[in-house]
């Protein structure tokens, strides 16, 4: 009878150790995968920034170009109108100014938000949103790395981490080039 109790105790101890081993292994795998996921989230935002910001800049440039061309043309027509003494020329210029104004009104009715100031504001807002999101994701990544590094250094985790060839990871540092931000260029 004592032999059966001894076998049961040994079996329970083995099951307990196996349970600790499995849960330690699962925790280490989860910590490592969190790092990969966190960096993947940063990568998505960096790609979004690389894709979106140049397109927004292009929109702002086109908006500014449209406004500048329209205003330049109106100013030119107005100047020609004021400097003309011939009635037929004044009528023709007046009609041209009216057509140009109709064009402006049509565009502003169809695209009420189309003007350089709003476009620039939208660009600024979007750049800020993306940069804030990247900063948040970097913080999450560094927290994941920190938890992983602590996890593989704790006892008894470090034994299994050595067997699995897990080694500590470096925190995401901001490069010197990123610190030397030159702003948006047109």
ABEGO torsion letter per residue (X at the ends): XAAAAAAAAAAAAAAAAAAAAAAAAAAAAAAAAAAAAAAAAAAAAAAAAAAAAAAAAAAAAAAAAAAAAAAAAAAAAAAAAAABABAAAAAAAAAAAAAAAAAAAAAAAABAABBAAAAAAAAAAAAAAAAAAAAAAAAAAAAAAAAAAAAAABOAAAAAAAAAGBBBBBBBBBBAAAABBAEBBX
